[in-house]
C-alpha cells in the first residue's frame, strides 16, 4: 500500500470517528478524532463563533443524540486534500436538523491523523 493510500485510509478512519461521535453523541469518539487544542469556527445565528473543543463537546453531550431521535445518518466526505503531513477534508453532514458543511484541517501525528480545526457553515433547513 502506498504511503498516500495509507494516509487516506487513516484520515477516513478519523473522519468516521467524527461522524459516529456526532451521530451517537459519543464524546469519547470525538476526543479521539480531535487534537485537544482544536477549535471550531463558524457563524451561528449570524454571529461569528469561536468554540473551544471542550465547549463543543459539552454541547454534544447535552443534546439528544441524532441516532436516538431517529434522524437519518447523512454524513459523507466531499473531498480530501493531502500535502505531506497536513490535510483538509470537506464533509457534509446532517446534525440535529441542520445541514452542515465542515472544513476539517488535519495533521498527522505518531499514531494517525487528528482534526486540529473545524470551520463550519450550516443551513437551518435540512
HUJONOR-V190428 format. One record per residue. N is the residue number from 1. RES is the residue in one small letter. PSI is psi in degrees with one decimal (* if undefined). Layout:
# HUJONOR-V190428
N/RES/PSI
N/RES/PSI
This chain:
# HUJONOR-V190428
1/x/131.8
2/x/159.6
3/x/-42.8
4/x/-42.6
5/x/-40.0
6/x/-43.3
7/x/-43.4
8/x/-38.5
9/x/-43.6
10/x/-38.0
11/x/-46.1
12/x/-38.1
13/x/-43.1
14/x/-42.2
15/x/-35.8
16/x/-37.9
17/x/-42.3
18/x/-51.1
19/x/-49.9
20/x/-38.6
21/x/-43.1
22/x/-45.7
23/x/-33.8
24/x/6.4
25/x/42.8
26/x/95.1
27/x/-32.3
28/x/-39.2
29/x/-41.5
30/x/-39.7
31/x/-35.2
32/x/-30.7
33/x/-29.3
34/x/148.3
35/x/143.3
36/x/-24.5
37/x/13.2
38/x/153.9
39/x/160.3
40/x/139.5
41/x/141.0
42/x/177.3
43/x/126.5
44/x/122.5
45/x/38.3
46/x/-1.8
47/x/137.0
48/x/128.2
49/x/136.4
50/x/117.8
51/x/113.5
52/x/149.3
53/x/-48.7
54/x/-35.7
55/x/-42.3
56/x/-40.9
57/x/-36.3
58/x/-38.5
59/x/-48.6
60/x/-42.9
61/x/-30.0
62/x/-8.2
63/x/152.0
64/x/139.1
65/x/135.0
66/x/-38.3
67/x/-45.2
68/x/-27.7
69/x/1.2
70/x/13.6
71/x/139.1
72/x/150.7
73/x/104.5
74/x/80.1
75/x/132.5
76/x/154.3
77/x/129.4
78/x/-44.8
79/x/156.6
80/x/133.8
81/x/116.7
82/x/131.9
83/x/107.8
84/x/-119.8
85/x/19.4
86/x/154.2
87/x/157.1
88/x/130.7
89/x/124.8
90/x/127.1
91/x/156.0
92/x/133.2
93/x/149.8
94/x/122.5
95/x/120.4
96/x/49.8
97/x/6.1
98/x/139.3
99/x/119.8
100/x/147.3
101/x/121.4
102/x/139.8
103/x/112.5
104/x/113.5
105/x/132.6
106/x/154.9
107/x/150.9
108/x/129.9
109/x/-179.1
110/x/-43.7
111/x/23.0
112/x/-152.7
113/x/143.2
114/x/154.3
115/x/126.2
116/x/-15.7
117/x/138.8
118/x/124.1
119/x/130.4
120/x/156.5
121/x/142.0
122/x/151.9
123/x/123.4
124/x/-26.6
125/x/126.2
126/x/*
